[in-house]
Amino acid sequence: MRQTTTAAWIAATAATALLVTGCGSSGSDHEPKKAAAPRVDGQDINAHPLSDLRQGGTFKAAISQWITQYNVNTVDGAQGDAQDIARTVLPDLFDSDARGGHHANPDFLLSAKVTSTSPQVVEYRLNPKAKWSDGKPLSWHDFHTQWQALNGSDKAYEAADTSGYDQISEVGQGRDAHTVKVTFKAPYADWQRLFDPLYPAAYIDTPREFVQSWAEKVPVSGNAFKIGRYDRTAQTITLVPDPAWWGTRPRLDSITYRVLDFPARTDAYLNKEIDYTTALLPEDYKRLVKAPGTDIRRGARWDEVHITLNGGRGPLKDLRVRQAIQHAVDRKGINQAFAQDLSFELKPLDNHFFMPNQRGYEDTTGGNAAYDPDAAKKLLDAAGWKDNGEGEPRTKDGKPLTLDYVLSSGSTSAQLDQAELVQQQLAAAGVKVELRKVPANDYFNEFVNKGNFDLTSFRNVDAVYQTMLASTFQQPAGGNLFQNFGAVGSPKVDALLKKAGGTTDPTAAARLYNEADREIWRLGHSIELYQRPEILAVRADLANLGAEGLADVDYTKVGWLKK
């Protein structure tokens, strides 16, 4: 299921199909000419006014793992499915449109604006009707407590991302009980991404509450939907409308999320167990496009596929080895192998911060991602790894150069194909790669989030604010990896990202992000592969949901068309 974009943190979403297609919806097995990348505002949601929708019905969606943490500001809660659910039941202060523009959500905010630039002060006027499910109104106390938990001053919180919050000097009541005044130490460009979603003060005011109150449950909600039932045996989570909701009444009676591995989703859709699934893999597309009452919906989401290198342990702690891996991996070859039967034009992604169809995008690789087997071998020689001839792993101090590539047991065939191709490419440089499949429910919580891997591949999504990526590249603090699971960073990158976050001119900010990205490539942080478009199979009579592009889903408007 899609993450809400307003504050999606770019958290590592569950491993999904690593192959891209944009096949036509005629039902023919013959693929059309490859299409270019979608527009930045590409969107296909079967938009309809509420008057066209019937009251009632259930929307059934798939998720990749059981949700163990609903606080999106923790590492485990930053998993994409957890974010999607949390943002459906908690106050959503800002919404993004198809072009990535941000707008105050009137259900929660009457207004939100910068009232002073020196220092920068933001005033939030809360909707007086907005309240938590325990009856308490939203207030400045919630903002103040969230700031204290996330500003990095108390390391015990181990927040997944402190950026932005660490730029705030004060949070307090404004001119009345429904006004919040936030004062910044220095200008912060993406202030709208903060406090979104908002959490209730009483359930995040200590490090223990911050984590334990949200472990496998949502203790207090504050949106149109609330949690109706958790069924761990059936691996389902059901959301229902909150009768105390003060806004537009949802059309749906319920939303049901069910844990399903990706290879099982096409059959689940065809069996009407879910109403929405990816149609990226050719074998899935050819089955889904022929299903009665099905739309194939396409959009341009901020969505990248990459390979993370873990510089926090083993051979990859050596910069030269990470750089060698980058040169030994043939990105163009990987993309061509996956795209040969697809209609969508697939090009290597040469930037960690911007998608090819975004303003600000440029090639920042600086030659560091060029496929160059000879350069890879020279770097490994310089790092002391002895070449033992073709077909044999290099050795150092009697130990073979071996890396593990961790995959979820719920991976698609395309993900496994990619891992095997990387395995073959690195073997040619004398690097032995062992593929390691782990349980889907443990993939993030026990492996990715804890840096328990050498190589792994997942997606970062919905970076509608570049500052949302700060925690992906900042240096870890003690045992807190933030979102930098491979622990590769530098003071230079941190300084550039901080400066970019405080730059309100988008063009100047883009220059700083791209400068930081050139250093990120040099450090061997991660290998970008491609932008993954949204190609989805959706029930034809489901309205206002599908390929959202850069926009948020408004679940009060999602529903089934009248017969």
N, C-alpha and C positions, 0 to 999 in steps of 0.2 A: 504494500500500500504506500501511497505517496506521502512524503513528509510535508508538513506545512512549511512554507518558505520563510516566514518572517523572522524566525530565530532558530533555524534548523541546525545551526552550529556546524554544519558540514560533518556531522558525526558520521562515523563509519557505519554505513547502513549494511544490513545483512547482505551477504554475498549473493548477488543476483546474476542473471544471465549476462555473460560477458561478451555477447555477440550482438551486433546491431543490424537491423533490417528495416526497410521502409517500403515493403512490398505493396503493390496496388491491391485494392479491395475487390477486384472483379471476380476472384475465385479461380483465376487461371493459374496453372502451375508454371507458366512461362513468365520469367521475370522481365519487367520493363527496363529501360535504360536507367543507369544509376542516377538517382536524384542528388541534387546539391544539398548542403546542410540547410536545415530549416531556418527561417527568420528568427531573430532574437525574441520576437513576440509571438512565435508560432504557438497556437493553442487550438484544441479541438475537444470541447466538453459537451456538445449537444445542448447549447444554451437555450433555455426556455423561461418565460415568466412563471411565477408561482401559480398563476391562474390555470396553467396548463397541467399542473401536477395534481395527482390524487392524494388524499390524506391516507397515510398508512403504508404498510409494507416494510420489509427488511432489506437492508443492503448487506451482502455477505462478502467479506474481503479476506485475503490470506495474509498472514504474517510469518516471518521466518523462524521465530523462536518464542518461547514463553517469556513474558516480560517479568524480569526480576526487580526492576527499579524504574519508578515513574518520575523521579526527579531528574529532569533533563540536564541539570547543571552538575551532575556527577558523571564519571566516566561510563559506568554501566547504563545510566539513564540516557546517555547521548546516542544510544543505538536507535536507528531510524524508526522502527515500528513503535518503540516506546515513546518517541517524540510525537509521532502522529496521534497516538491515543491521548497523551498528556495535553497536547494543544487543542484537542477536541473537547476536553472536559475542564480546562483551566482558562482563566481570563486571557484573551488574545487581543492585545492592545492595538496592534497594527496589522494591516493586511497589505499584501503585495498584489499589483495588477500584472497583466500579461507582459508588460515591458519591465517589470521589476520596480515600478514606482511604489512608494509606501504611503499608506493613508491610515489615519486614525480610525479605529473601529468604533462607531458611535454607540454601540451597545455598552462599551466600557469607558470611552473617552469622549467628552463633549468637545475637547480641543487638546492639542499638545503642540507647543511651539517654543522656539528660542526667544526669550524675552530680553536677553542681554548677551553681548559677545565678549565683554571684557570685565569680569570673567564670563564664560559661557554659562548661562542659566536657562534651564528648561522648565516650563510650567505645564503641568498636567492638570486638566480639569476633569475629574472623575464624574461619570454618570451617577447621579445620586441613587438610581435604581439598582446599580450593580452591587451584588452581595455574594458572599460565600454560601455554600449549602448549609452551613450551621447558623445562618441568619445574620452574621456579622457583615457590615458594609466593607467594601474595599476601602483602604485608607492609606495615608502616608506611612503608617507603621509597617505595612507590608513592603513598601518600597524601601524603607530604611533598613529593615531586617534583611531583605534580599541583598542590598548593597553590602552590608556588613559581612554577610556570608560569602560573598563572591569577590570582594576587593583584594583578596590575597593577604590581608593583614593577619588573619588567624589561619595558620597552616593546617590546623586540625580539620578544617573543612575539606581539604583536598578537592577544591573545585576544579572541574574540567577546563574551565576557561575564566580567567580573571580580567581579560582585556576589556577596556571600556569602563568597567566598574572600578578598576584601579586608578582611573583618571578623575573620579568623583571626589570632591572634598567635603560635601555635605548634602544630606537629604533630610528634608523637614516639611512641616505643614506650611502651606501657602496662606493665602488670605482667609481661607475658611476650611472647614473639616473635609471638604470635597476637592481641595486643591493640594497638589504636591509640588514642592520646589526642589529641584535638583541642581546643585552648583558644581561645576567642573573646575579642576585645577588648571587645565589647559583645554583649548578647543578639541572637541571630539566629533568627528564627522558623522559617524553612524550611531548617534545617540538613540535613534528609533529602534534599534535592535535590542536594547537593554530592557529589562523587566518584562520580557515577552517570551514565554508566558510568565504571568505573575503568580507567585506562591504565597500562601497565607503565613503571616509572621509566626504564629504559634507552632507551626510545624516545620520550621527551618531555623529556629532561633538558637539552637545548639548544634554542634557537630553531630551528635547522636540523632537528634530529630531530623536533621538535614538528610540523613541516609535512611535510618530505620523507619521513620514515619511513612516513607514512600516505597519500602521494600515489598514488592508484589501486591501493592494496594494503593489506592488514592483515598486518603483519609477525609479530605474535604475538596469539593469541586466548586466550580464557579462559571458555568457556561450553559449552553442550551442542552447539552447532554451530560449525563453522569454515568458512572459504572453501575450496571444493573446486576451483573453476575460474573464471577470468576469461576471457571470450571477447569481446574488443572487436569483432571482425569480426561476430559474430552479435549483439552488444550484449546478452549475457546474463552473469549472475553466479550461480553455483551454490553453495549452502551444503549441507554434508553433516554428519552427526553426528560428533563428535570421539570416537574410541574411548577416549580417556583421561578422558572425562567421568565425574565421581564421583557425579552425581545421577541422577534418574529418566531412564531411557533414552528418547530421543525415539521416537515412533511412526513419523514420516516418515523415508524414506530420503534425501530431499533437498528443498530449497526452491530454486526457480529464479526469478530476477528477470529480466525482459526489458524493454528500453527500448521503449515504445510511446507514440505520441502519443495524446491522449485521444479524438479522433474515431475512432481505429482500434480502440478497446478493446471496443466492443460486438460487432463482427464477430469479434474475436479470441476473445471469450468464447463466442460461438455456434459458433465453429469448434473449440472445446475447446483453444485455445492457452493460455488462462489460466483460472483457477478462481474468479475474484473480480473484480468491477468495480463502478463506481458505476452507479446506476440513477436518477440525478437528473433528467436531461432527459426530458421527456415522450416524445419520439420514441425514446429508448433504452429507457425503462421499458416502453413498449408492446411492444417486441420481446423484451426480456429476461424479462418476467413470463410469457410464453407458452413459454419454452424448457423442454424436458423436463428434469426433475430439478433445477429451480432454486428456491431460496428467495429471497424478498425480505426482507432483514433490516434493521431500523431501530433507531437508538439516538440518544442525546443526547451528542454529543461537544463538547468545548470547541473551537469551530471558527468563526472569523469571516472574513467577506469584506470587504475595505476597499479604498480607493484611497489610495495613498501620494503625498504632495506633496513634491517635492524642493526644500527651502529652501536647498540648498547651491550652487545655480547659477542663472543666468538671472533672468527676471522674478520667479520664486517666492522669491528671496532676500528680497523685500519682503513683510513681514508683511501689509500691506494687500492685496496681490495674492492671497496664500494665503487670507485671510479672504474675499475676493471670490469665489474659486473655490468655497469652502464654501457660500456663499449662492447661487451660480449653479447648483450641482448639486442637482437635485430627487431626493433619496434616496427619498422615498415613490413618486415616479413611476417610478424605476428598478425598485424592488421590485415595484410593481403590474404593470409591463409584463412582468416575468419570471414573476410568480406567477399570471397570469390563467388559465392552463390547468392549474394545479397543485392538488393536494388539500391541501397543507400550508400552514397559515397563516403568512404571512411578514410580519414587522413590522420597521421600522427598528431597528437596534441603536444604542443611545444611550450606550454605555459601552465603553471600550477594555480594561477589566480583568475585567469580569464579564459572563457570559452572562445573558439574561433569566430563565433558569430556575435561576440561582444565588443563594444568599444573599449579600447585599452589593450586588446590582444596583440601580442607580438611574439616572435620566436626568441625566447630567452635562454635557449640551451647552451649557446656559446661553444658549440662543438662537444660538449660533455656527454651528450646523448647519441652521438654519431656511432653507427655500427662500424667498429674498427677492431677486428680480432687481433691484429698485430699490436695495436696500442694496449689492448687488454692483457696480452701475454707479457709485454714489457713491464706493465705496472705490477703484475703478479711476480715477475722476476725480481723487480726492485723491492717488493715486500718480503722477499725471502722464500717464496713458494717455488720449490724445485719442479721443473718440468720433467715428468717421467715418461714422456712419449704418448703417442696417440692412443686414446682409449683408457688411459690410466689417470687417476687424480693426482694433482700435484701434492707434494708433501713438504712439511717444515717441522724440524725437530722430531722426525719420525711419525708425525701425524698427518693423515690425509686431509686435503682441503674439501671439507664436506659441509653442506648447508642443508637445512630442512626448509621445505616449502609447505606451509600449513594451509589446508583447505577444510572447509566445512563438509561434513558428510552429506549435507543437503545441496551440494554444488551441482550445477548443470554439467552436461557432457562438454559444453563449450569451455567451462572453467577448467575442467580436467584436461581438455585438449591444450589450453593455453599453458597450463603448468607443465605438461609433458614437452611442449615445444621449448619452453624456457629451460627445462632440464636438458634437452638435446643441445641447445645453443651453448649453455654453460659448460657442458661436458667437452665441447670442442676446445674450450680454453683451459681444460684441466680442472674444472670445478665439478665435484660430484654433488648432485642435488637429490635428496631423498624426499619423496612426496609423502606427506603425513596428513591423513584424514582424521578429523576430530569430530565429536558429536556437535550437531548444529546448535543445540542450546548452550554449548560451552564455547563455541568458536570465538565470540567476542569477549564474554566475561572472563574466561579462563586463559585465553591465548592472546588475542590481539590486544586487548586492553592492558594486559600485564606484560607485554613485550615478550611473550613466550613463543618466539618464532625467529627464523632468520630471514625468510622471504614469505610474503603473503600478498594477496591481491583482493581488494574490495573497492567500493565506490565512495567518493565524497560527493555530496549532493547539495543543491539549493544554496549556494554561496551568493545570495543576492546582495550581501554586504561583504566586501573583501575582508573587513575586520573579523569576520566570523572564522577566518582561516588562521588568525594569529596563534591560537592554541595548537594548531596542527604543526607549526614550525618553530614555536618558541622552545628554548632550552628547558628540559625538565628541572624541577626543584625538588631535590631529595628523591623520595620515592614517588612523587607525583609526576606522571608523564604528561599530564594535561591530555591533549589529543595527539601528541607527538610520540606515537607508539614505538617508533624506531629510534628515538632518543638522539636524533641527528639535528644539531643546531649550532648557533654561534652568537656571540655578542653582537656581531655586525648585523646579522639577520634580525635579532631582537630590536636593535636600535632603529633599523630602517622600517620595521613594521610599526613600531611605536610612533615614529615620525609620520608615516603614511596615515595612520589612524587619526592623527591630529591635524591632517591637511584637508581643509574643506573644499579646495579647488579640485574637482574630479580629475582633470588632466594632470595636474601636478602630483596628485596622489597615485595615479596610474604609473607615472614615471618611477616613483619610489617603490611601488610593489614590484615592478619589473626589474628594478635594480636589485631588490632583495631576492627575486627569483633567480637571477643569474648566479647569485651566491648559493642558493638552495640546490641548483643543478650541480654546481662545482663540488658541494659537500656530499653529493650522492645520497640525498634524502629519500627520493622515490622516483620511479620511472613512470612518467605519464605515457599512456597508450592512446586513448581516444575519448572524444565526447560521445556519450551514449544517449541517443535520442529516445523520446517516448514513443513506443509503438505498442499500443494496447488493444486488447479485445475487451469490449464492454457491451453489456446488454443494450440493444438498440433503443429500448424504451426507458433507459435510465438517463435522466437529465441533469445537467450542470455538474458533471464529473467526468473525468477522463484524462486526457493529456493536457495538464494545466499550464505547461510552459513555466514561466517564472511566477505565475500567480498562485495564491493560496486557495484552498478548498473552503467554501462556505457550506458547512453541512446543514445549515438551516434551509438552504436552497436546493439541496440534493434530494431527488425523489423520482417516483415512477410516473410516467405520463398517463393521463386519463385514456381509457380505451376509446 
